[in-house]
């Protein structure tokens, strides 16, 4: 089957954090299917190696480089290992994130706030600064930050997480302004409820899932592949004139009338 040139990633090198499961794994699979050489990365080496092996068994090109994104040193090793293997990074997807706390802001311990902001914002900031300069030197690169609709709305349960995701959206805009003259595009994706471990408590509860689906115009929650397709678009020639944007993928939930 011939790939459309608009969505062809043949020869591109894609580094995707948090790619051993969920949305990150789906993005890695979709980019590999589009021809990219992908780096599977998350904290646990064994599961990274498993995912990379599964892709290679399908004839796709992948390596595993485990990394705890909260460590600047490990992030640098991740970048160095990728460049040592494939000499460059064409696509960076910052997907790894955490949310160890639920409830109102008044009850969030300093340690939890620091962990959320450190993992979700500071590590993304670090990684972008490590990767983008070599993209700019070649005048070619695409960066995708995984945000959330929690960064677009107030939330009394995952508000701190939402703050971190709003910060990532602004980081995408700022980086797009700074690096656009060097032909580096930076965008973010804001998923709604997607069938991942993060939202498991919701979609495994029939009543809560039914209420959530009823509020969305598409009447369903998302699948990881729904987000992966957007990432391929943003990384490929199809998205060549898009930068500094937040693409909301939530089945219409944020624009629907509240029931």
ZARO-355342 format. One record per residue: x, y, z of N, C-alpha, C, O in turn; residue in three letters. Coordinates in steps of 0.2 Angstrom, whole numbers. Example, Ala and Ser with C-alpha at 12.3 -4.5 7.8 and 13.67 -1.06 7.14 Angstrom:
BEGIN
66, -28, 39, 62, -22, 39, 66, -16, 39, 71, -17, 42, ala
64, -11, 35, 68, -5, 36, 64, 0, 39, 67, 6, 40, ser
//
This chain:
BEGIN
4, -6, 0, 0, 0, 0, 4, 6, 0, 9, 7, 4, unk
3, 11, -4, 7, 17, -5, 4, 22, 0, -2, 24, 0, unk
9, 25, 4, 7, 30, 9, 6, 37, 5, 9, 38, 0, unk
1, 41, 7, 0, 48, 5, 6, 52, 7, 8, 51, 13, unk
9, 56, 3, 15, 59, 5, 13, 64, 10, 18, 67, 14, unk
7, 66, 11, 5, 71, 16, 6, 68, 23, 7, 72, 28, unk
5, 62, 23, 6, 58, 30, 12, 53, 30, 12, 49, 35, unk
16, 54, 26, 22, 49, 26, 28, 52, 30, 30, 57, 30, unk
30, 48, 35, 35, 49, 40, 41, 45, 38, 46, 44, 43, unk
42, 42, 32, 47, 38, 31, 54, 41, 32, 55, 47, 30, unk
58, 38, 36, 65, 41, 37, 65, 45, 43, 71, 47, 46, unk
60, 48, 46, 60, 52, 51, 61, 48, 58, 59, 43, 59, unk
64, 52, 63, 66, 49, 69, 61, 52, 74, 61, 58, 75, unk
57, 48, 78, 52, 51, 82, 54, 48, 89, 54, 42, 91, unk
55, 53, 94, 56, 52, 101, 49, 53, 105, 47, 59, 105, unk
47, 48, 108, 40, 48, 111, 41, 46, 118, 42, 40, 120, unk
40, 51, 123, 40, 49, 130, 33, 46, 132, 28, 47, 129, unk
34, 42, 138, 28, 39, 140, 24, 34, 135, 18, 34, 134, unk
28, 31, 131, 26, 27, 125, 25, 20, 126, 25, 16, 121, unk
26, 17, 132, 25, 10, 133, 18, 8, 134, 16, 2, 134, unk
13, 13, 134, 6, 11, 135, 2, 17, 133, 4, 22, 132, unk
-5, 16, 133, -10, 21, 132, -9, 25, 126, -7, 23, 120, unk
-10, 32, 126, -9, 36, 121, -2, 37, 118, -1, 37, 112, unk
3, 37, 122, 10, 37, 120, 11, 31, 115, 15, 31, 110, unk
9, 25, 117, 10, 19, 113, 7, 19, 107, 9, 17, 102, unk
1, 21, 107, -3, 22, 101, 0, 27, 96, 0, 26, 90, unk
3, 32, 98, 6, 37, 94, 13, 34, 91, 14, 35, 85, unk
16, 30, 95, 22, 27, 93, 20, 22, 87, 24, 22, 82, unk
15, 18, 88, 13, 13, 83, 11, 17, 77, 13, 15, 71, unk
7, 22, 77, 5, 25, 71, 10, 29, 68, 10, 29, 61, unk
15, 32, 71, 21, 35, 68, 25, 29, 64, 28, 31, 59, unk
26, 24, 68, 30, 18, 65, 27, 16, 59, 30, 14, 54, unk
20, 15, 59, 16, 13, 53, 17, 18, 47, 16, 16, 41, unk
18, 24, 49, 19, 29, 44, 26, 30, 41, 27, 34, 37, unk
30, 26, 44, 37, 25, 41, 42, 28, 46, 48, 27, 44, unk
40, 31, 52, 45, 33, 56, 49, 28, 60, 47, 23, 61, unk
55, 30, 62, 59, 26, 67, 58, 29, 73, 59, 35, 75, unk
55, 25, 78, 53, 27, 84, 57, 25, 90, 59, 19, 90, unk
57, 29, 95, 60, 28, 102, 55, 27, 107, 51, 31, 108, unk
54, 21, 110, 50, 19, 115, 53, 21, 122, 58, 18, 123, unk
50, 25, 125, 53, 27, 132, 47, 28, 137, 42, 31, 136, unk
49, 25, 143, 45, 26, 149, 50, 24, 155, 56, 22, 154, unk
48, 24, 161, 52, 22, 166, 55, 15, 167, 60, 14, 169, unk
50, 10, 165, 52, 3, 166, 55, 0, 159, 52, 0, 154, unk
61, -2, 160, 65, -4, 154, 61, -10, 151, 61, -11, 145, unk
59, -15, 155, 56, -21, 152, 50, -20, 148, 50, -23, 142, unk
46, -16, 150, 40, -14, 146, 42, -11, 139, 38, -11, 134, unk
46, -6, 140, 49, -3, 134, 52, -7, 129, 50, -7, 123, unk
56, -12, 131, 58, -17, 127, 53, -22, 123, 54, -24, 118, unk
48, -23, 127, 42, -27, 125, 39, -24, 119, 38, -27, 114, unk
37, -17, 120, 34, -13, 115, 38, -13, 109, 36, -14, 103, unk
45, -11, 110, 49, -10, 104, 50, -17, 100, 50, -17, 94, unk
50, -23, 104, 50, -29, 101, 44, -31, 97, 45, -33, 91, unk
38, -29, 99, 32, -30, 96, 32, -26, 89, 30, -29, 84, unk
34, -20, 89, 35, -16, 83, 40, -19, 78, 38, -20, 72, unk
45, -21, 80, 50, -24, 76, 48, -31, 73, 49, -32, 67, unk
44, -34, 77, 41, -41, 74, 36, -39, 68, 35, -44, 64, unk
34, -33, 68, 29, -31, 63, 33, -28, 57, 30, -26, 52, unk
39, -28, 57, 43, -25, 52, 44, -18, 53, 46, -14, 48, unk
43, -15, 58, 44, -8, 60, 50, -7, 63, 53, -11, 66, unk
52, 0, 63, 59, 1, 66, 58, 5, 73, 55, 10, 73, unk
61, 2, 78, 60, 4, 85, 66, 2, 89, 69, -3, 88, unk
67, 7, 94, 72, 5, 99, 69, 7, 106, 64, 11, 106, unk
71, 4, 111, 69, 6, 118, 74, 9, 122, 80, 7, 122, unk
72, 15, 125, 77, 19, 129, 73, 21, 135, 70, 26, 135, unk
74, 17, 141, 70, 19, 147, 72, 26, 150, 78, 27, 149, unk
68, 29, 153, 70, 36, 155, 64, 38, 160, 58, 38, 159, unk
66, 41, 166, 62, 44, 171, 63, 52, 169, 68, 55, 170, unk
57, 54, 167, 58, 61, 164, 59, 66, 169, 60, 72, 168, unk
58, 65, 176, 59, 69, 181, 66, 71, 182, 68, 75, 186, unk
70, 66, 179, 78, 67, 180, 81, 71, 174, 80, 68, 168, unk
84, 76, 175, 87, 80, 169, 92, 76, 166, 93, 76, 160, unk
96, 72, 170, 102, 68, 168, 99, 62, 163, 102, 61, 158, unk
94, 59, 166, 91, 54, 162, 88, 56, 155, 88, 53, 150, unk
85, 62, 155, 82, 65, 149, 88, 66, 144, 87, 65, 138, unk
94, 69, 147, 99, 70, 142, 102, 63, 139, 104, 63, 133, unk
102, 58, 143, 104, 52, 141, 99, 49, 136, 102, 46, 131, unk
93, 50, 136, 88, 48, 131, 89, 52, 125, 89, 48, 120, unk
91, 58, 125, 92, 62, 119, 99, 59, 116, 99, 58, 110, unk
104, 59, 120, 110, 56, 117, 110, 50, 114, 113, 48, 109, unk
106, 45, 117, 106, 38, 115, 102, 38, 108, 104, 34, 104, unk
97, 42, 107, 93, 43, 101, 98, 45, 95, 98, 43, 90, unk
101, 51, 97, 106, 54, 92, 111, 49, 90, 114, 49, 84, unk
114, 45, 95, 119, 41, 94, 117, 35, 89, 121, 33, 85, unk
111, 33, 90, 108, 28, 85, 106, 30, 78, 108, 27, 73, unk
103, 36, 78, 100, 38, 72, 102, 45, 70, 100, 48, 65, unk
106, 48, 73, 110, 55, 72, 106, 61, 72, 108, 67, 71, unk
99, 60, 73, 95, 66, 74, 88, 64, 77, 87, 59, 78, unk
84, 70, 79, 78, 69, 81, 73, 73, 77, 74, 79, 77, unk
69, 71, 73, 64, 75, 69, 58, 76, 72, 55, 82, 71, unk
55, 72, 76, 49, 73, 79, 50, 71, 87, 52, 66, 89, unk
47, 76, 91, 47, 75, 98, 40, 75, 101, 37, 80, 99, unk
38, 70, 104, 32, 70, 107, 32, 69, 115, 35, 64, 117, unk
30, 74, 118, 31, 74, 126, 24, 72, 128, 19, 76, 129, unk
24, 66, 130, 18, 63, 133, 18, 61, 140, 13, 60, 143, unk
24, 59, 142, 24, 57, 149, 21, 62, 154, 23, 68, 154, unk
17, 60, 159, 14, 64, 164, 12, 61, 170, 12, 54, 170, unk
11, 64, 175, 8, 61, 181, 3, 65, 185, 2, 71, 183, unk
-1, 62, 189, -6, 65, 193, -7, 61, 199, -12, 57, 199, unk
-3, 62, 204, -3, 58, 210, -9, 61, 215, -9, 58, 221, unk
-12, 66, 214, -17, 69, 219, -24, 71, 216, -24, 73, 210, unk
-29, 70, 220, -36, 71, 217, -39, 75, 223, -38, 74, 229, unk
-43, 80, 221, -46, 84, 226, -45, 92, 225, -41, 94, 221, unk
-48, 96, 229, -47, 103, 229, -40, 105, 230, -36, 102, 234, unk
-39, 111, 227, -32, 114, 228, -30, 115, 235, -24, 114, 237, unk
-35, 117, 240, -33, 118, 247, -30, 112, 250, -27, 112, 256, unk
-31, 106, 247, -29, 100, 250, -23, 96, 247, -21, 91, 249, unk
-20, 100, 242, -15, 97, 238, -8, 99, 242, -6, 104, 243, unk
-5, 93, 244, 2, 95, 248, 7, 98, 243, 7, 97, 237, unk
12, 101, 246, 17, 104, 242, 21, 99, 238, 23, 100, 232, unk
22, 93, 241, 26, 88, 238, 22, 86, 231, 25, 85, 226, unk
15, 85, 232, 12, 83, 226, 11, 88, 221, 12, 87, 215, unk
11, 95, 223, 11, 100, 218, 17, 100, 214, 18, 101, 208, unk
23, 100, 218, 29, 100, 215, 30, 94, 210, 33, 95, 205, unk
28, 88, 212, 29, 82, 207, 25, 83, 201, 27, 82, 196, unk
19, 86, 201, 15, 87, 195, 18, 92, 191, 19, 91, 185, unk
20, 98, 194, 23, 103, 190, 30, 101, 187, 31, 103, 181, unk
33, 97, 191, 40, 95, 189, 40, 90, 183, 43, 91, 178, unk
36, 85, 184, 35, 80, 179, 32, 82, 173, 34, 81, 167, unk
26, 86, 173, 22, 88, 168, 25, 94, 164, 24, 95, 158, unk
28, 99, 168, 30, 105, 164, 37, 106, 164, 40, 107, 159, unk
41, 105, 170, 48, 106, 170, 52, 101, 165, 56, 103, 162, unk
50, 95, 166, 53, 90, 162, 52, 91, 154, 56, 90, 150, unk
46, 93, 152, 44, 95, 145, 48, 101, 143, 51, 101, 138, unk
49, 106, 147, 53, 112, 146, 60, 110, 145, 64, 112, 140, unk
63, 105, 149, 70, 103, 148, 71, 99, 142, 75, 101, 138, unk
66, 95, 141, 67, 90, 135, 67, 94, 128, 70, 93, 124, unk
62, 99, 128, 62, 103, 122, 68, 107, 121, 70, 108, 115, unk
71, 110, 126, 77, 114, 126, 83, 109, 124, 88, 112, 121, unk
83, 103, 125, 88, 98, 123, 87, 96, 116, 92, 95, 112, unk
81, 96, 113, 80, 93, 107, 79, 98, 101, 82, 97, 96, unk
76, 104, 103, 74, 108, 97, 80, 111, 94, 80, 112, 88, unk
86, 113, 97, 91, 116, 94, 94, 112, 88, 96, 115, 83, unk
94, 106, 88, 97, 102, 83, 92, 102, 77, 93, 101, 71, unk
85, 102, 79, 80, 103, 74, 81, 110, 70, 81, 110, 64, unk
82, 115, 74, 83, 122, 71, 89, 122, 66, 89, 125, 61, unk
94, 118, 68, 100, 118, 64, 99, 115, 57, 102, 117, 53, unk
94, 111, 57, 93, 107, 51, 87, 111, 47, 85, 109, 42, unk
84, 116, 51, 78, 119, 49, 72, 114, 47, 69, 115, 42, unk
71, 110, 52, 66, 105, 51, 64, 101, 57, 69, 98, 60, unk
58, 102, 60, 56, 98, 66, 49, 99, 68, 46, 104, 66, unk
46, 94, 72, 40, 95, 74, 40, 93, 81, 42, 87, 83, unk
37, 97, 86, 36, 95, 93, 29, 95, 95, 25, 99, 93, unk
27, 90, 98, 20, 89, 100, 19, 88, 108, 22, 83, 110, unk
16, 92, 111, 15, 92, 118, 8, 89, 120, 3, 92, 117, unk
8, 84, 124, 1, 81, 126, -2, 85, 132, 1, 84, 137, unk
-7, 89, 131, -10, 92, 136, -16, 89, 138, -16, 82, 138, unk
-22, 92, 139, -28, 89, 141, -34, 95, 142, -32, 100, 142, unk
-40, 92, 141, -45, 97, 141, -46, 100, 149, -49, 105, 150, unk
-42, 96, 153, -42, 99, 160, -38, 105, 161, -39, 109, 166, unk
-34, 107, 156, -31, 113, 155, -35, 119, 152, -33, 125, 152, unk
-41, 117, 150, -46, 122, 147, -52, 124, 152, -55, 129, 151, unk
-53, 120, 157, -59, 121, 161, -57, 120, 168, -52, 117, 170, unk
-61, 124, 173, -59, 123, 180, -61, 116, 182, -66, 113, 179, unk
-58, 113, 187, -60, 106, 189, -58, 106, 197, -52, 107, 199, unk
-63, 104, 201, -62, 103, 208, -59, 97, 210, -58, 96, 216, unk
-57, 92, 205, -55, 85, 207, -47, 85, 205, -43, 82, 208, unk
-46, 87, 198, -39, 86, 196, -37, 93, 194, -34, 94, 188, unk
-38, 98, 198, -36, 105, 196, -29, 106, 195, -27, 110, 191, unk
-25, 103, 200, -17, 104, 199, -15, 101, 193, -11, 104, 189, unk
-17, 96, 191, -16, 93, 184, -18, 97, 179, -14, 98, 174, unk
-24, 100, 179, -26, 105, 174, -21, 111, 174, -20, 113, 168, unk
-19, 113, 179, -14, 119, 179, -8, 117, 175, -6, 121, 171, unk
-5, 111, 176, 1, 109, 173, -1, 109, 165, 4, 110, 161, unk
-7, 106, 163, -8, 105, 156, -9, 112, 153, -8, 113, 147, unk
-12, 117, 157, -13, 124, 154, -6, 127, 153, -5, 130, 148, unk
-1, 125, 157, 6, 128, 156, 9, 125, 150, 12, 128, 147, unk
8, 118, 149, 10, 115, 143, 8, 118, 136, 11, 119, 132, unk
1, 120, 136, -2, 123, 131, 2, 130, 129, 4, 132, 124, unk
3, 134, 135, 7, 140, 134, 14, 139, 132, 17, 143, 128, unk
17, 134, 134, 24, 132, 132, 24, 131, 125, 29, 133, 121, unk
19, 127, 122, 19, 126, 115, 19, 132, 111, 22, 133, 106, unk
14, 137, 113, 14, 144, 110, 20, 147, 110, 22, 150, 105, unk
23, 148, 116, 30, 151, 117, 35, 148, 112, 39, 152, 109, unk
36, 142, 112, 41, 139, 108, 40, 139, 101, 44, 140, 97, unk
33, 139, 99, 32, 140, 92, 34, 147, 90, 36, 148, 84, unk
33, 152, 94, 35, 159, 92, 43, 159, 92, 46, 162, 87, unk
46, 156, 96, 54, 157, 97, 57, 153, 91, 62, 155, 88, unk
54, 147, 89, 58, 143, 85, 55, 142, 78, 57, 139, 73, unk
49, 146, 77, 46, 146, 70, 50, 148, 65, 50, 146, 59, unk
54, 154, 66, 59, 156, 61, 64, 151, 58, 67, 152, 53, unk
65, 146, 62, 69, 140, 60, 66, 134, 58, 69, 129, 57, unk
59, 135, 56, 55, 130, 53, 54, 124, 58, 54, 118, 56, unk
54, 126, 64, 52, 121, 69, 45, 122, 72, 43, 128, 74, unk
40, 117, 71, 33, 118, 73, 32, 115, 80, 34, 110, 81, unk
28, 119, 84, 27, 116, 91, 19, 117, 92, 17, 122, 91, unk
16, 111, 93, 9, 111, 94, 7, 107, 100, 11, 103, 103, unk
1, 107, 103, -1, 103, 108, -8, 100, 106, -12, 103, 102, unk
-9, 94, 109, -15, 91, 109, -19, 90, 115, -15, 89, 120, unk
-25, 92, 116, -29, 92, 122, -34, 86, 122, -40, 88, 119, unk
-33, 80, 124, -38, 75, 123, -43, 76, 129, -42, 79, 134, unk
-49, 73, 127, -54, 73, 133, -53, 66, 136, -47, 63, 137, unk
-59, 63, 138, -58, 56, 141, -56, 51, 136, -60, 50, 131, unk
-51, 48, 137, -49, 42, 133, -48, 36, 137, -46, 36, 143, unk
-49, 30, 134, -49, 24, 137, -41, 22, 138, -38, 18, 135, unk
-39, 25, 144, -32, 23, 146, -32, 22, 153, -37, 22, 157, unk
-26, 20, 156, -26, 18, 163, -28, 24, 167, -31, 24, 173, unk
-26, 30, 165, -27, 36, 169, -34, 37, 170, -36, 40, 175, unk
-39, 36, 165, -46, 37, 166, -50, 30, 168, -56, 30, 167, unk
-46, 25, 170, -49, 18, 171, -55, 19, 175, -60, 15, 174, unk
-54, 22, 181, -60, 23, 186, -66, 25, 183, -72, 23, 185, unk
-66, 29, 178, -72, 32, 174, -75, 27, 169, -81, 25, 170, unk
-70, 25, 165, -73, 20, 159, -75, 13, 162, -79, 10, 158, unk
-72, 11, 167, -74, 5, 170, -81, 5, 174, -84, 0, 176, unk
-83, 11, 176, -89, 12, 180, -95, 13, 175, -95, 18, 172, unk
-99, 8, 173, -104, 9, 168, -108, 15, 169, -110, 19, 164, unk
-110, 17, 175, -115, 23, 176, -111, 30, 174, -113, 34, 171, unk
-105, 30, 177, -101, 36, 175, -99, 37, 168, -99, 42, 165, unk
-97, 31, 165, -96, 31, 158, -102, 33, 154, -101, 37, 149, unk
-108, 31, 155, -114, 32, 152, -115, 40, 152, -117, 43, 147, unk
-114, 43, 158, -115, 50, 159, -110, 54, 155, -112, 59, 152, unk
-104, 52, 155, -99, 55, 151, -100, 55, 144, -100, 60, 140, unk
-102, 49, 141, -104, 48, 134, -110, 52, 132, -110, 55, 126, unk
-115, 53, 136, -121, 56, 135, -120, 64, 134, -123, 67, 130, unk
-114, 66, 137, -113, 73, 137, -109, 75, 131, -109, 81, 129, unk
-106, 70, 127, -102, 72, 121, -106, 71, 115, -110, 66, 114, unk
-106, 76, 110, -109, 75, 104, -108, 68, 100, -113, 66, 97, unk
-102, 66, 101, -101, 59, 97, -103, 53, 101, -103, 48, 99, unk
-105, 55, 107, -108, 49, 112, -103, 44, 113, -106, 38, 113, unk
-97, 45, 114, -92, 40, 116, -86, 43, 119, -85, 49, 118, unk
-82, 39, 123, -76, 41, 125, -71, 40, 120, -72, 36, 115, unk
-65, 43, 120, -60, 42, 115, -56, 35, 116, -56, 32, 121, unk
-53, 33, 110, -48, 28, 110, -41, 31, 109, -40, 36, 106, unk
-36, 27, 112, -29, 30, 110, -28, 32, 103, -24, 37, 102, unk
-30, 28, 99, -29, 29, 91, -32, 35, 89, -30, 38, 84, unk
-37, 37, 92, -40, 44, 90, -35, 50, 91, -35, 54, 87, unk
-31, 49, 96, -26, 54, 97, -20, 53, 93, -17, 58, 91, unk
-18, 47, 92, -12, 45, 87, -13, 48, 81, -8, 51, 78, unk
-19, 48, 78, -19, 51, 71, -18, 58, 70, -15, 61, 66, unk
-20, 62, 76, -19, 69, 76, -11, 70, 76, -8, 75, 73, unk
-8, 66, 80, 0, 67, 81, 3, 66, 75, 8, 69, 73, unk
1, 61, 71, 4, 60, 64, 3, 66, 60, 7, 68, 56, unk
-3, 68, 60, -5, 74, 56, 0, 80, 57, 3, 83, 53, unk
1, 81, 64, 5, 87, 66, 12, 86, 64, 16, 91, 63, unk
15, 79, 64, 22, 78, 63, 23, 78, 55, 29, 79, 53, unk
18, 77, 51, 19, 76, 44, 18, 82, 40, 17, 87, 43, unk
19, 81, 33, 18, 87, 29, 11, 90, 29, 10, 96, 28, unk
7, 86, 31, 0, 88, 31, -1, 94, 36, -5, 98, 35, unk
3, 94, 41, 3, 99, 46, 8, 104, 46, 10, 108, 51, unk
11, 105, 40, 17, 109, 39, 15, 117, 40, 20, 120, 42, unk
9, 119, 40, 8, 126, 41, 4, 127, 48, 1, 132, 49, unk
4, 122, 52, 1, 123, 59, 6, 123, 64, 11, 119, 65, unk
6, 128, 68, 11, 129, 74, 8, 133, 79, 4, 138, 78, unk
9, 132, 85, 7, 136, 91, 0, 134, 93, -3, 139, 96, unk
-3, 129, 91, -10, 128, 91, -11, 122, 97, -7, 118, 98, unk
-18, 122, 99, -20, 117, 104, -26, 114, 100, -31, 117, 99, unk
-25, 107, 98, -30, 104, 95, -34, 100, 100, -31, 95, 103, unk
-40, 101, 101, -44, 98, 106, -48, 92, 103, -51, 92, 98, unk
-47, 86, 106, -49, 80, 104, -53, 77, 109, -51, 73, 113, unk
-60, 78, 110, -64, 76, 115, -71, 74, 114, -75, 74, 118, unk
-72, 72, 107, -78, 70, 105, -84, 76, 105, -90, 75, 105, unk
-81, 82, 106, -86, 88, 107, -88, 90, 114, -92, 94, 115, unk
-85, 86, 119, -87, 87, 126, -87, 94, 128, -91, 97, 132, unk
-81, 98, 126, -80, 105, 129, -85, 110, 125, -86, 115, 128, unk
-88, 108, 120, -92, 113, 116, -100, 111, 117, -104, 115, 115, unk
-101, 106, 120, -108, 103, 121, -112, 107, 127, -108, 109, 132, unk
-118, 107, 126, -122, 110, 132, -122, 105, 138, -123, 99, 137, unk
-121, 107, 144, -121, 103, 150, -128, 100, 151, -133, 104, 151, unk
-129, 94, 152, -135, 91, 153, -137, 91, 160, -143, 89, 162, unk
//
